[in-house]
């Protein structure tokens, strides 16, 4: 039996807000995206495959975030924002300075790299799930993750050639 709108909202609204916020770096815009996603859900009433509801919601949210990213003056996440303290990092990165450096490095990634990093590392989606959400080949997701890791490593090691 499909989940009701209320159940979907209760289960996934916070996750949609978080991923939108990490993508945009602006709470108000992230809230607008979350609202847009759930308005689209209620107005379009798509037939969601059971167990794939979150993937559909994230796909819509990321598309909306991309529209905002491309269509406005908005181009960079404001670094030093408290949200970045929640960004997962390997255990060996423990200091605040290292967390800031990681956040700054993620900020420098192009949107197509940033979104796969956020979905894979922060949200825990698999390459296959990300592929379905973004409508790109699994190989492309893997390639973007690999390239993003290389760019992050170079950035964190102080190599300015991104």
C-alpha positions in Angstrom: 0.0 0.0 0.0 1.5 3.4 -1.0 2.4 5.8 1.7 0.1 8.8 2.2 1.3 12.4 1.6 1.4 12.9 5.4 3.5 9.8 5.9 5.9 10.9 3.1 6.2 14.4 4.6 6.8 13.0 8.1 9.4 10.6 6.9 11.3 12.6 4.4 10.8 16.4 4.7 13.8 16.8 7.0 16.0 14.9 4.6 14.8 16.9 1.6 15.5 20.1 3.6 19.0 19.0 4.6 20.1 18.0 1.1 18.7 21.2 -0.3 20.4 23.2 2.4 23.8 21.5 1.8 23.4 22.1 -1.9 22.3 25.8 -1.6 23.8 26.9 1.7 20.7 29.0 2.4 18.0 28.0 4.8 15.2 30.0 3.2 15.9 28.8 -0.3 16.2 25.2 1.1 12.8 25.6 2.8 11.3 26.9 -0.5 12.7 23.9 -2.3 11.3 21.5 0.3 7.9 23.2 -0.1 8.1 23.0 -3.9 8.9 19.3 -3.8 5.9 18.5 -1.6 3.6 20.8 -3.6 4.7 19.0 -6.7 4.0 15.7 -5.0 0.5 16.7 -4.0 -0.4 18.4 -7.3 1.1 15.8 -9.7 0.3 12.8 -7.6 2.9 10.6 -9.3 2.6 6.9 -8.9 5.7 6.2 -6.7 7.3 2.8 -6.6 7.1 1.5 -3.1 10.6 1.9 -1.5 11.6 4.5 -4.1 9.7 7.5 -2.7 12.7 9.1 -1.1 14.7 8.8 -4.4 11.8 10.6 -6.3 11.7 13.4 -3.7 15.5 13.9 -3.8 15.5 13.9 -7.6 12.8 16.7 -7.6 14.7 18.6 -4.9 18.0 18.4 -6.7 16.5 19.5 -10.0 14.9 22.5 -8.2 18.3 23.3 -6.5 20.0 23.2 -9.9 17.4 25.6 -11.2 18.1 28.0 -8.4 21.8 27.6 -8.7 21.8 28.4 -12.4 19.1 31.0 -12.5 20.1 33.5 -9.9 23.0 35.5 -8.5 23.4 32.6 -6.1 26.7 30.9 -6.9 28.5 29.9 -3.6 27.7 28.3 -0.3 28.5 30.6 2.6 31.4 28.9 4.4 31.7 28.8 8.1 28.0 28.2 8.4 27.0 25.8 11.3 25.5 23.3 8.9 28.9 22.3 7.7 29.8 21.0 11.2 27.3 18.2 10.5 29.0 17.2 7.2 30.5 13.8 7.7 34.2 13.5 7.5 36.6 10.6 8.1 37.5 10.0 11.7 41.1 11.3 11.2 39.7 14.8 10.4 38.9 15.9 13.8 39.7 19.5 14.2 37.5 22.5 13.4 40.1 23.8 10.9 40.1 20.5 9.0 36.3 20.5 8.9 36.3 24.0 7.6 38.9 23.0 5.0 36.7 20.1 3.9 33.6 22.3 3.7 35.6 24.8 1.7 36.9 22.1 -0.7 33.4 20.7 -1.2 32.2 24.3 -1.8 34.7 24.6 -4.7 33.4 21.6 -6.5 31.2 22.1 -9.5 27.5 21.4 -8.9 27.5 18.0 -10.7 30.4 16.8 -8.4 28.9 18.4 -5.2 25.5 16.7 -5.7 27.0 13.2 -6.0 29.3 13.8 -3.0 26.3 14.9 -0.9 24.1 12.1 -2.0 26.7 9.4 -1.6 28.6 10.4 1.5 26.0 12.4 3.4 22.7 10.7 2.4 24.2 7.2 2.0 22.7 6.5 -1.4 24.4 3.9 -3.6 25.8 4.6 -7.1 22.8 2.8 -8.6 20.3 4.9 -6.6 22.1 8.2 -7.5 22.1 7.1 -11.1 18.3 6.7 -11.1 17.7 9.9 -9.2 19.9 12.1 -11.5 19.0 10.2 -14.7 22.7 9.5 -15.6 24.6 6.3 -16.1 26.1 4.5 -13.1 29.5 4.9 -14.7 29.0 8.6 -14.8 28.1 8.7 -11.1 31.2 6.6 -10.3 33.4 8.9 -12.5 32.0 12.0 -10.8 32.7 10.6 -7.4 36.2 9.6 -8.3 36.9 13.0 -9.8 35.3 14.8 -6.8 37.5 12.8 -4.4 40.6 13.6 -6.5 39.7 17.3 -6.5 39.0 17.3 -2.8 42.3 15.5 -2.1 44.2 18.1 -4.2 42.4 20.9 -2.5 43.1 19.6 1.0 46.7 19.0 0.1 47.1 22.6 -1.0 47.3 22.0 -4.8 45.7 25.0 -6.4 45.2 23.4 -9.8 41.6 22.1 -9.5 
